[in-house]
Amino acid sequence: MRSLALVVPAALALAGCAASSEIQASQAAEAQKDLAAVLDGRVAGTPRDCISVTDSDSPQIIDNQTIVYKPLGRTVWRNDLGSSCPGLRPYTTLIVEVHGSQLCRNDRFRVLDPGSTIPSTYCMFGKFTPYEKAK
C-alpha cells in the first residue's frame, strides 16, 4: 500500500509536466505566428547596435527573448535578446533606461507585470535587426 501512495503523486507530477509543456508549446507557436505577422513581406537588413528612440513606436513583446519595435516610418526593428528575460511576455510593460536619443544593445530594461508595482530584474537588449518591405 505504501508503494502505491508514492506512485500516485509521481504520476500526477508527470501529468502536470505534460500539461505545462503543452502550454509552453502553444505559447511558442502563438509567438512565432505573431512574429510572422509583423514581419510578413519584409526583408531583414544588417543588424545594428542602436536605433533612434524617435523612429519607433511602442514595443511589441513576442516572447521572453524577442521584442519588435513597430515603425513610425518604414522600418520594423526586431531585437533578439542575448538571453531570455524572466517575466517578459506579451502584455507586460517595459521600463527602459534610455541614455540620450538612442536605444542600444546592452541598454538595460525591466519588466512590470500588469497590476504589479515591483519590476523584474534587469535584462539587456541585443542587436536591432531592421526589416523593410521587399521591393
BADO-298581 format. One record per atom (N, C-alpha, C): atom name; y negated, z, x negated. Coordinates in nm, 3 decimals, m for minus. Layout:
<recs>
{"CA", {Y, Z, X}}
...
</recs>
This chain:
<recs>
{"N", {0.119, 0.000, m0.082}}
{"CA", {0.000, 0.000, 0.000}}
{"C", {m0.125, 0.000, m0.086}}
{"N", {m0.118, 0.067, m0.196}}
{"CA", {m0.232, 0.077, m0.285}}
{"C", {m0.267, m0.060, m0.344}}
{"N", {m0.169, m0.141, m0.382}}
{"CA", {m0.197, m0.272, m0.439}}
{"C", {m0.259, m0.366, m0.335}}
{"N", {m0.223, m0.350, m0.209}}
{"CA", {m0.283, m0.430, m0.103}}
{"C", {m0.431, m0.397, m0.088}}
{"N", {m0.466, m0.272, m0.103}}
{"CA", {m0.606, m0.229, m0.091}}
{"C", {m0.691, m0.291, m0.201}}
{"N", {m0.635, m0.318, m0.315}}
{"CA", {m0.708, m0.380, m0.425}}
{"C", {m0.720, m0.531, m0.407}}
{"N", {m0.621, m0.592, m0.343}}
{"CA", {m0.620, m0.736, m0.326}}
{"C", {m0.726, m0.780, m0.224}}
{"N", {m0.743, m0.707, m0.117}}
{"CA", {m0.838, m0.745, m0.012}}
{"C", {m0.981, m0.752, m0.066}}
{"N", {m1.033, m0.648, m0.136}}
{"CA", {m1.169, m0.661, m0.189}}
{"C", {m1.184, m0.776, m0.288}}
{"N", {m1.082, m0.801, m0.368}}
{"CA", {m1.089, m0.911, m0.463}}
{"C", {m1.096, m1.045, m0.390}}
{"N", {m1.019, m1.060, m0.284}}
{"CA", {m1.020, m1.184, m0.206}}
{"C", {m1.155, m1.202, m0.138}}
{"N", {m1.213, m1.094, m0.087}}
{"CA", {m1.345, m1.103, m0.025}}
{"C", {m1.451, m1.141, m0.128}}
{"N", {m1.440, m1.087, m0.248}}
{"CA", {m1.536, m1.121, m0.354}}
{"C", {m1.525, m1.269, m0.390}}
{"N", {m1.403, m1.321, m0.399}}
{"CA", {m1.385, m1.462, m0.429}}
{"C", {m1.440, m1.550, m0.316}}
{"N", {m1.422, m1.508, m0.193}}
{"CA", {m1.476, m1.584, m0.080}}
{"C", {m1.628, m1.586, m0.085}}
{"N", {m1.687, m1.474, m0.124}}
{"CA", {m1.832, m1.467, m0.139}}
{"C", {m1.881, m1.560, m0.247}}
{"N", {m1.808, m1.569, m0.357}}
{"CA", {m1.843, m1.660, m0.467}}
{"C", {m1.836, m1.804, m0.422}}
{"N", {m1.735, m1.838, m0.344}}
{"CA", {m1.721, m1.976, m0.295}}
{"C", {m1.837, m2.012, m0.204}}
{"N", {m1.873, m1.919, m0.116}}
{"CA", {m1.986, m1.946, m0.026}}
{"C", {m2.115, m1.959, m0.106}}
{"N", {m2.131, m1.874, m0.206}}
{"CA", {m2.250, m1.878, m0.290}}
{"C", {m2.259, m2.010, m0.367}}
{"N", {m2.148, m2.058, m0.420}}
{"CA", {m2.151, m2.184, m0.494}}
{"C", {m2.178, m2.302, m0.399}}
{"N", {m2.130, m2.293, m0.274}}
{"CA", {m2.160, m2.397, m0.176}}
{"C", {m2.310, m2.400, m0.145}}
{"N", {m2.371, m2.284, m0.133}}
{"CA", {m2.514, m2.275, m0.107}}
{"C", {m2.592, m2.332, m0.225}}
{"N", {m2.551, m2.296, m0.345}}
{"CA", {m2.618, m2.347, m0.464}}
{"C", {m2.605, m2.499, m0.473}}
{"N", {m2.489, m2.552, m0.444}}
{"CA", {m2.468, m2.697, m0.446}}
{"C", {m2.556, m2.765, m0.341}}
{"N", {m2.567, m2.704, m0.224}}
{"CA", {m2.652, m2.759, m0.119}}
{"C", {m2.799, m2.757, m0.159}}
{"N", {m2.843, m2.648, m0.222}}
{"CA", {m2.981, m2.638, m0.268}}
{"C", {m3.009, m2.739, m0.378}}
{"N", {m2.915, m2.758, m0.468}}
{"CA", {m2.932, m2.857, m0.576}}
{"C", {m2.941, m2.998, m0.519}}
{"N", {m2.858, m3.029, m0.421}}
{"CA", {m2.861, m3.161, m0.358}}
{"C", {m2.995, m3.182, m0.286}}
{"N", {m3.044, m3.080, m0.219}}
{"CA", {m3.173, m3.089, m0.150}}
{"C", {m3.287, m3.109, m0.250}}
{"N", {m3.280, m3.039, m0.364}}
{"CA", {m3.383, m3.054, m0.467}}
{"C", {m3.383, m3.196, m0.523}}
{"N", {m3.266, m3.252, m0.549}}
{"CA", {m3.257, m3.390, m0.600}}
{"C", {m3.310, m3.490, m0.498}}
{"N", {m3.285, m3.464, m0.371}}
{"CA", {m3.335, m3.550, m0.264}}
{"C", {m3.488, m3.545, m0.260}}
{"N", {m3.545, m3.424, m0.271}}
{"CA", {m3.690, m3.408, m0.270}}
{"C", {m3.753, m3.478, m0.390}}
{"N", {m3.693, m3.462, m0.507}}
{"CA", {m3.744, m3.526, m0.629}}
{"C", {m3.738, m3.678, m0.617}}
{"N", {m3.628, m3.729, m0.566}}
{"CA", {m3.614, m3.874, m0.549}}
{"C", {m3.720, m3.928, m0.453}}
{"N", {m3.751, m3.853, m0.348}}
{"CA", {m3.852, m3.897, m0.252}}
{"C", {m3.990, m3.903, m0.316}}
{"N", {m4.022, m3.804, m0.398}}
{"CA", {m4.153, m3.801, m0.464}}
{"C", {m4.167, m3.913, m0.566}}
{"N", {m4.059, m3.941, m0.639}}
{"CA", {m4.065, m4.040, m0.748}}
{"C", {m4.024, m4.180, m0.705}}
{"N", {m3.993, m4.200, m0.578}}
{"CA", {m3.947, m4.330, m0.528}}
{"C", {m4.048, m4.440, m0.559}}
{"N", {m3.998, m4.546, m0.622}}
{"CA", {m4.082, m4.661, m0.655}}
{"C", {m4.172, m4.641, m0.776}}
{"N", {m4.149, m4.534, m0.849}}
{"CA", {m4.231, m4.504, m0.966}}
{"C", {m4.148, m4.513, m1.093}}
{"N", {m4.217, m4.541, m1.203}}
{"CA", {m4.152, m4.557, m1.332}}
{"C", {m4.206, m4.451, m1.427}}
{"N", {m4.116, m4.388, m1.503}}
{"CA", {m4.156, m4.284, m1.598}}
{"C", {m4.229, m4.343, m1.718}}
{"N", {m4.331, m4.273, m1.762}}
{"CA", {m4.404, m4.310, m1.883}}
{"C", {m4.369, m4.215, m1.996}}
{"N", {m4.448, m4.219, m2.102}}
{"CA", {m4.425, m4.133, m2.217}}
{"C", {m4.472, m3.991, m2.186}}
{"N", {m4.385, m3.891, m2.207}}
{"CA", {m4.425, m3.753, m2.180}}
{"C", {m4.546, m3.711, m2.265}}
{"N", {m4.628, m3.624, m2.207}}
{"CA", {m4.748, m3.575, m2.273}}
{"C", {m4.749, m3.424, m2.276}}
{"N", {m4.824, m3.370, m2.369}}
{"CA", {m4.833, m3.224, m2.380}}
{"C", {m4.926, m3.164, m2.277}}
{"N", {m5.029, m3.237, m2.233}}
{"CA", {m5.130, m3.181, m2.142}}
{"C", {m5.168, m3.280, m2.034}}
{"N", {m5.212, m3.226, m1.921}}
{"CA", {m5.272, m3.307, m1.815}}
{"C", {m5.403, m3.240, m1.775}}
{"N", {m5.492, m3.318, m1.719}}
{"CA", {m5.619, m3.264, m1.671}}
{"C", {m5.596, m3.190, m1.540}}
{"N", {m5.654, m3.074, m1.528}}
{"CA", {m5.638, m2.996, m1.406}}
{"C", {m5.699, m3.070, m1.287}}
{"N", {m5.803, m3.147, m1.310}}
{"CA", {m5.871, m3.216, m1.201}}
{"C", {m5.799, m3.345, m1.158}}
{"N", {m5.699, m3.389, m1.233}}
{"CA", {m5.628, m3.513, m1.199}}
{"C", {m5.511, m3.494, m1.103}}
{"N", {m5.484, m3.371, m1.065}}
{"CA", {m5.367, m3.349, m0.981}}
{"C", {m5.396, m3.246, m0.872}}
{"N", {m5.319, m3.258, m0.767}}
{"CA", {m5.330, m3.167, m0.654}}
{"C", {m5.239, m3.047, m0.680}}
{"N", {m5.216, m2.968, m0.580}}
{"CA", {m5.131, m2.850, m0.596}}
{"C", {m4.988, m2.891, m0.631}}
{"N", {m4.916, m2.803, m0.698}}
{"CA", {m4.780, m2.837, m0.741}}
{"C", {m4.680, m2.834, m0.626}}
{"N", {m4.575, m2.914, m0.642}}
{"CA", {m4.460, m2.908, m0.552}}
{"C", {m4.344, m2.858, m0.636}}
{"N", {m4.287, m2.746, m0.598}}
{"CA", {m4.175, m2.689, m0.672}}
{"C", {m4.048, m2.754, m0.621}}
{"N", {m3.974, m2.815, m0.713}}
{"CA", {m3.850, m2.883, m0.677}}
{"C", {m3.731, m2.786, m0.688}}
{"N", {m3.720, m2.721, m0.801}}
{"CA", {m3.615, m2.622, m0.824}}
{"C", {m3.662, m2.525, m0.932}}
{"N", {m3.572, m2.443, m0.985}}
{"CA", {m3.614, m2.341, m1.082}}
{"C", {m3.645, m2.397, m1.221}}
{"N", {m3.644, m2.527, m1.235}}
{"CA", {m3.675, m2.587, m1.365}}
{"C", {m3.762, m2.712, m1.353}}
{"N", {m3.804, m2.750, m1.232}}
{"CA", {m3.879, m2.874, m1.214}}
{"C", {m3.997, m2.852, m1.120}}
{"N", {m4.116, m2.894, m1.166}}
{"CA", {m4.238, m2.888, m1.086}}
{"C", {m4.301, m3.027, m1.089}}
{"N", {m4.354, m3.070, m0.975}}
{"CA", {m4.420, m3.200, m0.967}}
{"C", {m4.563, m3.178, m0.922}}
{"N", {m4.656, m3.239, m0.995}}
{"CA", {m4.796, m3.239, m0.954}}
{"C", {m4.825, m3.375, m0.893}}
{"N", {m4.862, m3.375, m0.767}}
{"CA", {m4.891, m3.500, m0.698}}
{"C", {m5.031, m3.546, m0.733}}
{"N", {m5.053, m3.674, m0.726}}
{"CA", {m5.178, m3.729, m0.776}}
{"C", {m5.297, m3.716, m0.681}}
{"N", {m5.411, m3.705, m0.742}}
{"CA", {m5.535, m3.733, m0.671}}
{"C", {m5.565, m3.880, m0.699}}
{"N", {m5.508, m3.930, m0.809}}
{"CA", {m5.519, m4.070, m0.845}}
{"C", {m5.386, m4.138, m0.824}}
{"N", {m5.340, m4.214, m0.922}}
{"CA", {m5.215, m4.292, m0.909}}
{"C", {m5.094, m4.225, m0.969}}
{"N", {m5.111, m4.129, m1.058}}
{"CA", {m5.000, m4.077, m1.137}}
{"C", {m4.942, m3.949, m1.079}}
{"N", {m4.809, m3.944, m1.067}}
{"CA", {m4.737, m3.822, m1.033}}
{"C", {m4.689, m3.763, m1.166}}
{"N", {m4.710, m3.634, m1.184}}
{"CA", {m4.671, m3.568, m1.308}}
{"C", {m4.551, m3.479, m1.284}}
{"N", {m4.442, m3.504, m1.356}}
{"CA", {m4.321, m3.423, m1.347}}
{"C", {m4.317, m3.331, m1.468}}
{"N", {m4.294, m3.202, m1.444}}
{"CA", {m4.281, m3.108, m1.553}}
{"C", {m4.143, m3.047, m1.548}}
{"N", {m4.066, m3.071, m1.655}}
{"CA", {m3.934, m3.010, m1.668}}
{"C", {m3.949, m2.893, m1.764}}
{"N", {m3.932, m2.772, m1.711}}
{"CA", {m3.949, m2.652, m1.793}}
{"C", {m3.843, m2.650, m1.902}}
{"N", {m3.875, m2.586, m2.013}}
{"CA", {m3.779, m2.574, m2.123}}
{"C", {m3.656, m2.495, m2.084}}
{"N", {m3.672, m2.397, m1.995}}
{"CA", {m3.561, m2.319, m1.943}}
{"C", {m3.591, m2.283, m1.799}}
{"N", {m3.490, m2.240, m1.727}}
{"CA", {m3.512, m2.208, m1.586}}
{"C", {m3.606, m2.089, m1.573}}
{"N", {m3.677, m2.085, m1.463}}
{"CA", {m3.774, m1.979, m1.435}}
{"C", {m3.722, m1.898, m1.317}}
{"N", {m3.686, m1.773, m1.340}}
{"CA", {m3.633, m1.690, m1.230}}
{"C", {m3.731, m1.681, m1.114}}
{"N", {m3.682, m1.705, m0.995}}
{"CA", {m3.764, m1.694, m0.876}}
{"C", {m3.840, m1.821, m0.840}}
{"N", {m3.840, m1.921, m0.928}}
{"CA", {m3.911, m2.046, m0.899}}
{"C", {m3.827, m2.128, m0.802}}
{"N", {m3.882, m2.147, m0.683}}
{"CA", {m3.814, m2.225, m0.579}}
{"C", {m3.920, m2.272, m0.481}}
{"N", {m3.886, m2.369, m0.398}}
{"CA", {m3.986, m2.417, m0.301}}
{"C", {m4.045, m2.303, m0.219}}
{"N", {m4.172, m2.317, m0.188}}
{"CA", {m4.250, m2.224, m0.106}}
{"C", {m4.291, m2.096, m0.178}}
{"N", {m4.267, m2.087, m0.308}}
{"CA", {m4.324, m1.977, m0.383}}
{"C", {m4.459, m2.023, m0.437}}
{"N", {m4.540, m1.928, m0.478}}
{"CA", {m4.673, m1.958, m0.529}}
{"C", {m4.674, m1.945, m0.680}}
{"N", {m4.739, m2.042, m0.747}}
{"CA", {m4.754, m2.034, m0.893}}
{"C", {m4.887, m1.967, m0.925}}
{"N", {m4.883, m1.873, m1.015}}
{"CA", {m5.004, m1.812, m1.069}}
{"C", {m5.014, m1.864, m1.211}}
{"N", {m5.104, m1.960, m1.233}}
{"CA", {m5.111, m2.033, m1.359}}
{"C", {m5.229, m1.983, m1.442}}
{"N", {m5.205, m1.960, m1.570}}
{"CA", {m5.312, m1.926, m1.663}}
{"C", {m5.365, m2.056, m1.722}}
{"N", {m5.484, m2.096, m1.678}}
{"CA", {m5.544, m2.220, m1.726}}
{"C", {m5.650, m2.186, m1.829}}
{"N", {m5.641, m2.249, m1.944}}
{"CA", {m5.738, m2.229, m2.052}}
{"C", {m5.813, m2.360, m2.069}}
{"N", {m5.936, m2.366, m2.020}}
{"CA", {m6.012, m2.490, m2.027}}
{"C", {m5.983, m2.578, m1.908}}
{"N", {m5.991, m2.709, m1.930}}
{"CA", {m5.975, m2.804, m1.819}}
{"C", {m5.840, m2.873, m1.819}}
{"N", {m5.747, m2.825, m1.902}}
{"CA", {m5.615, m2.888, m1.908}}
{"C", {m5.504, m2.788, m1.886}}
{"N", {m5.395, m2.840, m1.835}}
{"CA", {m5.271, m2.765, m1.820}}
{"C", {m5.177, m2.823, m1.924}}
{"N", {m5.124, m2.737, m2.011}}
{"CA", {m5.049, m2.787, m2.126}}
{"C", {m4.909, m2.727, m2.138}}
{"N", {m4.827, m2.798, m2.214}}
{"CA", {m4.694, m2.748, m2.249}}
{"C", {m4.711, m2.611, m2.313}}
{"N", {m4.625, m2.520, m2.281}}
{"CA", {m4.624, m2.381, m2.327}}
{"C", {m4.731, m2.294, m2.262}}
{"N", {m4.814, m2.348, m2.171}}
{"CA", {m4.902, m2.261, m2.092}}
{"C", {m4.813, m2.176, m2.003}}
{"N", {m4.858, m2.056, m1.978}}
{"CA", {m4.776, m1.961, m1.902}}
{"C", {m4.815, m1.958, m1.753}}
{"N", {m4.716, m1.925, m1.672}}
{"CA", {m4.738, m1.903, m1.530}}
{"C", {m4.640, m1.800, m1.479}}
{"N", {m4.671, m1.747, m1.363}}
{"CA", {m4.582, m1.652, m1.297}}
{"C", {m4.557, m1.701, m1.155}}
{"N", {m4.453, m1.650, m1.094}}
{"CA", {m4.415, m1.690, m0.958}}
{"C", {m4.435, m1.572, m0.864}}
{"N", {m4.488, m1.602, m0.746}}
{"CA", {m4.509, m1.499, m0.645}}
{"C", {m4.436, m1.541, m0.518}}
{"N", {m4.342, m1.459, m0.475}}
{"CA", {m4.269, m1.486, m0.351}}
{"C", {m4.359, m1.464, m0.231}}
{"N", {m4.340, m1.540, m0.123}}
{"CA", {m4.419, m1.517, m0.002}}
{"C", {m4.403, m1.372, 0.046}}
{"N", {m4.514, m1.309, 0.078}}
{"CA", {m4.512, m1.171, 0.126}}
{"C", {m4.506, m1.066, 0.018}}
{"N", {m4.493, m1.107, m0.107}}
{"CA", {m4.484, m1.013, m0.217}}
{"C", {m4.619, m0.999, m0.287}}
{"N", {m4.640, m0.888, m0.353}}
{"CA", {m4.761, m0.868, m0.431}}
{"C", {m4.732, m0.852, m0.578}}
{"N", {m4.605, m0.857, m0.615}}
{"CA", {m4.565, m0.839, m0.755}}
{"C", {m4.511, m0.972, m0.808}}
{"N", {m4.582, m1.034, m0.904}}
{"CA", {m4.534, m1.162, m0.958}}
{"C", {m4.415, m1.143, m1.053}}
{"N", {m4.348, m1.254, m1.078}}
{"CA", {m4.231, m1.255, m1.167}}
{"C", {m4.274, m1.239, m1.313}}
{"N", {m4.175, m1.246, m1.400}}
{"CA", {m4.204, m1.250, m1.543}}
{"C", {m4.269, m1.384, m1.576}}
{"N", {m4.319, m1.398, m1.697}}
{"CA", {m4.386, m1.523, m1.737}}
{"C", {m4.284, m1.634, m1.762}}
{"N", {m4.323, m1.754, m1.723}}
{"CA", {m4.247, m1.876, m1.752}}
{"C", {m4.344, m1.971, m1.820}}
{"N", {m4.292, m2.076, m1.886}}
{"CA", {m4.378, m2.170, m1.956}}
{"C", {m4.349, m2.314, m1.914}}
{"N", {m4.459, m2.391, m1.909}}
{"CA", {m4.445, m2.533, m1.877}}
{"C", {m4.381, m2.607, m1.992}}
{"N", {m4.313, m2.717, m1.960}}
{"CA", {m4.262, m2.809, m2.059}}
{"C", {m4.358, m2.927, m2.070}}
{"N", {m4.310, m3.039, m2.120}}
{"CA", {m4.394, m3.160, m2.129}}
{"C", {m4.412, m3.219, m1.990}}
{"N", {m4.522, m3.291, m1.974}}
{"CA", {m4.556, m3.356, m1.848}}
{"C", {m4.523, m3.504, m1.858}}
{"N", {m4.436, m3.551, m1.771}}
{"CA", {m4.398, m3.693, m1.770}}
{"C", {m4.471, m3.764, m1.657}}
{"N", {m4.550, m3.868, m1.691}}
{"CA", {m4.620, m3.942, m1.587}}
{"C", {m4.527, m4.041, m1.517}}
{"N", {m4.544, m4.055, m1.388}}
{"CA", {m4.471, m4.155, m1.310}}
{"C", {m4.574, m4.235, m1.233}}
{"N", {m4.572, m4.367, m1.256}}
{"CA", {m4.667, m4.455, m1.188}}
{"C", {m4.591, m4.558, m1.107}}
{"N", {m4.657, m4.610, m1.005}}
{"CA", {m4.595, m4.712, m0.920}}
{"C", {m4.558, m4.833, m1.003}}
{"N", {m4.439, m4.885, m0.980}}
{"CA", {m4.395, m5.007, m1.050}}
{"C", {m4.481, m5.124, m1.007}}
{"N", {m4.511, m5.212, m1.102}}
{"CA", {m4.597, m5.328, m1.071}}
{"C", {m4.515, m5.447, m1.029}}
</recs>
